[in-house]
Amino acid sequence: MTDVRMYMFQCGVIRQHWHDLMMNQRLGEPVEVPIPWYLVTHPRGHILIDGGNAPECATDPRGHWGEVAEKFVPVMSAEQACLPQLEAIGIDPADVRVIVQSHLHLDHTGALAVFDRFPNARVLATRAEFEYAHAPDWHVEPAYISADFVKPGIRWDLLEPTDDGYDVYGDGVVRLWQTPGHRRATCRWRSRCRAAGRTRSRSTRPTPWSTGTRTACRAC
């Protein structure tokens, strides 16, 4: 696959309560939040964005996430993990050259959890988020699963504030901006798709009412 396409995947959902998503809103009301991740195929090497939940969430979420899995309950099948979905569309993990980490919360590190299966990939993340994830404040520490991203062999390529607008391949297909909000150093990405006649822009935090499993967007 050597043309430029954008795929959107869904790595199951997280069951939780509205008031844990939006403070003091809809107290006690349950909500299911879909967990998306993306792939942009490219002739110079594919770009994977986040990767959803770690595959262990399909079989032993509490064992992998700890007590936080009782409040934020991941619901996914083994087939919804990152690698099986890539294989389902014929993508060889060795052809992934870049993994973009919008941030390092537990529902975004599915690709890093199986990083050993991406032998040719480097990881783009902001330096600020990288450093914070390794020493987070106590009240957000459960949102970071160090087993996913604190391991030998990950080839980090850390972005500084001066790298805002970073163009992954220098052709405008995927560019990155630092947009504090959901996280103090969240990285927003933007993907161009000429065939669709418009630019596709994605924030890194899905809204609770997002839907869909996988889409493809082909460029000329």
N, C-alpha and C positions, 0 to 999 in steps of 0.2 A: 504494500500500500504506500504509494509515493506522492499522492496528491494531498491537498489540504482539506481536511474535514474536521468538524467539531462534533464530538459525541458527548451526550449527557447521560450519566448513569444514576441509578438510585441504589444506595446500599441499605435498604430497609428503612425503618423509621425508629424514632426514639419516643416512647410513651412517657409522658410526664404531665404536669399540671400547668395551666396557663400562668398561675401566679409565680411559678419558678422561671417562666420565660419572660414575663412582663410583670414587674413587681406590683403586687397588690391588685392585679387585674384578674377578674373572673375567678375569684377564690374558690378552690376546690374543683374547678371544672377541668376535666381531662382533655388532652390534645395529643395528636400524633404528629411529630415533626419529621418530614422526609429528610434523608441524608444524601445529598447529591455529591457527585464528583465528576470530573471531566477529562476528556482526552482530546488533544488536537494532533491529528496526524500531519506529518511534515516530511518532505524529502530529505531533510538534514537530520532527522531523528525525531521521534514522537515526543510530545510534551504532555505529561500527566499532571493533573491538578488535584492535589489532596489525596484522594483514594478512599474516602469514607471511613468506616469503622475497621478496626483490625479483625481478621478472620476469626479470632478466638471469641468474638462477641456472638457468633452463631452457635457456639457450643457451650461456652463457660464464661458468660459475661461478668459474673461476680468475681470469678477467679482472676480475670484479666484487669477489670476496672476497679475492683474492690467495692466498698459500700456504696459508692456513688451510683452503681448499677441498680440499686434498689429504688432510687429516686428518679433516675433517668434510665429507663429500661430499654435497651436496644432489642429490636425485634427484626431479625434477618435470617435468611437461610445461608448455608455454606456457599451456594451458587451466587449469592449477591455480593460476596467479597470481591475485592479488586481483581485478583488474578483470574478467577474463573470467568469473570465478565470480559476481560481482555481476550482470553482464549476463545470465548464464544464468538467473537467477531474476527478472529484470525490474527490477533496482534501478538507478536513475539515480545516478551518483556525485554529481551536483549536489544530490541529496536527503540526502546524508550531511552532518550538521551537526557531529558530534563524532567525533574519532578518539582513542581512549584508548590510550596507550602504557604497557603494564605495566612495561616497561623498554625499553632501546634496543639489546639484543643483535641480531646480524645476522639471526636467524631470527624477529624480531618487527617489522621495519621495512619490510615489503612495501608497506604503504599510504603511508608517507612517501616511499618511493622513487618513487612516481607521484603525489606530492601535488598537482602541477599539474592533475590530473584531478579534484580535489575542491575546486571553486572556493568552496564555502560552508562549509568545515569549519574548525574550530579543533582544536588538539591539546592534550589533557590529559596531563601527565606530572608526576612529582615534580621539584621543583627540584633536589633532591640528585642524582637520576639524570641529569638534563639536564646539570648542571655536571660530574659525573664522566665522562659519555660524551664530553664535549669535551676532557677531559684525563685519560684513564684511566691506571692504573698500567701499566708496560711489559708485565707478564705477561698482562694481559687485553686489551690494545689490539687484538689481532687479532679479538676478538669484536665490536668496534664498527666498522661500515662508515660512515665519515663522509660518503661520497657519498650515502647514503640520507637523512641528516637534517641535515647542515650545508649549507644552501642558502637562498637568499633566498626570501621569500614564505611560509614556514611560520608560521602564526599560533599561537604557543605560549601556552598558559594553564597556568602552572606552579603546582603545589600545594605548599603549605608543610606542615610537620608539624601545624600547628593546623587544617588542612583535613581531618584524618582523618574518614572517614565521609562524604566529599563526595557529595552527591546531585546527579547530573548535571542532572536536570530538576525536582528538588524533589518528585517523586511516588513515590519509592522504587523505581522500575523498575531503575535502575542506580546503585549506590553504590560508592565507592572507599575502600579502606583502604591505608595504607602498612605493608607487612609485610616487614621485612628478612629475608633468608635467601639465596635464590638470588642476589639482588643486595642491596646494602646499602640500596637505596631502591626495592625492588620494590613495585609497586602491585597489590594484589589487588582484584578486582571481584566484585560480587554482583548477580544479576539476579532479580527477582521474577516469577513466572508464576502468576497466580491460577488459571487454568483447570486447571493440573496439580495444584493443591491443595498446592503446596509451593514453597519458594524454591530457585532454582537458584544454586549458588555455585561459582565457578570460581577456582582458583589460576591463576597465570600460567605455571607450568612443567609441561608434560605429563609423565606418567610414561612410561617407555620402552615399556610394554605397552599404552598407550592405542590405541584403534582407532576407526574410523568416518570418514565423510567429511562428511556434512552432515545436521543434524537441525533440525527446526523445533518451536518451543514457542509455542503461541498463548495469549494472555491474553484474558479477557473485556473 
